[in-house]
Amino acid sequence: MLAHSRAPGAEANANHLYRLPLFACLPHSLIGAALGAALGAVDQIVADLAGRSSVASVRLAEQQTIQARIAEAAAELEAARALLQVDRARINDMGRSLQLPDTATRLQYRLNVGYAAKLCVQAVERLMPVVGGRGLESHHAFQRAWRDVHAVTQHIALVWDVQALNYAATRLGLAAGDPKI
C-alpha cells in the first residue's frame, strides 16, 4: 500500500489503525521486540550481578564502571521508549480523527523509530563488556537478547542510516530514497 492509498483491511475492520498508511506505521510494530529484548537484557544483567564477584573477590555490582554501563543502557532504553510513545500517540490520534500523515510527518516517524532502534543496539553493545565472554555462549540469556536486538533492527524500516538519509534529504529539498515512506 502506498502512502495515501486505502488499506484493504479498512473495509472489514473498523479500527482506525486500518486507515493509516502501512509503511508509515509498520516500523512501530517491529521495534517493540528489540526494545523488549534490550530491556530484558538490562534486567537479566542486574539480577545476575547480585551475588557475583570478580576473581579478585570484588563484588561486581560495586564496580563503578559496571554501574555506569547499566545506568547509561537503561537511560538509552527509556529515551527510546519515550520517543516511541510520543509518536504512537500521534499516530493513534491521527488515525482516530481519520487524518493521514503527510510526507514530513511520515519521515519524522521513521527517523524517530530508526533512532529508537539505534538506541536499543547501543544499549546491548554497552552491556556486552559487563557480561563478558559468558554472553557469547549460545545458552546465555544475554546472547539471545543481543541477537534479537540486532536481528530486529536490521529490518530496512528500522535501519538508522536509511531513515536518517531519507529524513535529511527531504529537509534539504531533495527526494527521499525510499518510495514507500
N, C-alpha and C positions, 0 to 999 in steps of 0.2 A: 504494500500500500504506500503510495506517495504521501507527501507531507499533508496535503489538504483533501485527499480523496476519502470517500466514506468507507468505513470498515465493514466487511461482510457480516461480522457478528452483530453490528448495531441493529440490524433488522430483528434479530431473535432475542437480543439481550437489552434490557432496559438500563443497565448500569451505565453511568456516564463514562466509565473507562473505555467502553467500546466505541465511543465517539471521538476519541483522541487519536492523533496520528501515531501509528505503531512505532516508527523509528525514532520519534522524539521521546517516547516514554520507555521503550524496551530496555535501555540500559539500567533503569531503576529496578527492573525485575531481576536483573542479573547480579547487581552489586551486593545485594544482601548476603549472598553466600560467602563472598570474600570478607565482608565486614564481620559477619558472624564467626568465621573461622579465625580471623585475626583477634577478635575479642576473646574467643575461647582459648587461643594461644596464650594471651596475657594471663588469663585466669589459671590455666594449667601450669604455667611457669611459677606464678605466685604460690600456688599450692605445693608445687614440687620443691620450692626453695625453703619451705617452712622448717624442715629439720635437717637440711643438708649443710655439710661443712666441706671446706677445701682440704686438700692433702695436708696442709699446714694447720688444720684444726680451726680455721677461721670460719665462722658462720657466714655463709654466702649472702644471706639476707642483710647482713650488716655492712657489706661492701658498698660504698657509695656509688661506684661505677655501675653496679647492678641496679641499685635503686634509681639512678638517673636514667638508665635504659628503660626500665619498666615505666617510669613516670612519663618519659617522652613518647613511648609507644602508646600508652594509654591516652595521652593528650592528642596524638595524631588521630587515633580512632574516634575520640569524642568529637574532634573537629570534623572528621568525615561524616559522622552520624548527624551532626548539627546541619552541615551543608546539605545533606540529602533530605533531612526533614523539612527544611525550608522549601526546597524545590518540589518535594512531593506534595506539600500543602498547596503550593501554587498550581501544580498540575491538577490536583483534585478540584480546587476552586474553579479553574478554567473549565474543566470537564462538566462540573455541575451547572455552570452558567452557559453551557453549550458554546463556549468560545474555543477557537483553535489558536494555538500559539503561532506567532509569526516567526519568520526565519531567525531573527535576532534572539528571540526567547528560546527557540529550539537549540540554537547554538550555545546559549548560556547554560541550558540544562545539560547538554553534552559536555561542555567544559567542566562544569561542577562535578558531574558523575565521574568523569575521567580523572579529575583531581582527587576525588574521594578514593578511587581505585589506587592511585599513586600513593596516597597516604597509607592505605592498607598494606601495600607492598613494603613501603618504608618501615612500617611498624614491625612486620615479621622479620625483615632483614636486620633491624636494630636489635631484635631479641635473640638472633642466632648465636652471637657470642656468649650470651647468658646460658644457653642450653649446652653449648659446646658440641663435641663430636657425637654425643648421645642423640642429639637432634637429627642426625643424619641416618640413624637406624630406621629401617622401614617399619618397625613395630612401634616406634615412638610417636606419641600424640602430636608433638610439635612438628615432626616431619610431615605428617598428614596435613596439618593446618597450613604449613609453609607451602606445600604443593598445591593445596586447594586455592589459596590466595593467588598464587602465581598462575594457575590454570584459568581461573575465572577472569582475572584481569588481562588475559591475552585475547579476550573477545574484542574484535575490532571496535565495537561501540564503547569500550572502556579504556582502550589504549591511550594513554595521556598524550603522546606526541601527535597522534591523529586528531584528537579533539582540540588540542591547543592550536595546531596549524589551521584547522577549519575556522575556529573562532577568530584567530588573529588575522587571517586572510580577509575575512569579511569586514572586520573592524577597519582594515586598511583599504577597503574599497575593492577588494578582489573577490573572485568566486571561491566558494568552499570546494575543496577537493572531493567531498563525499556528496553525491547527488541524493542520498537518502536522508539527509538531515531533516 
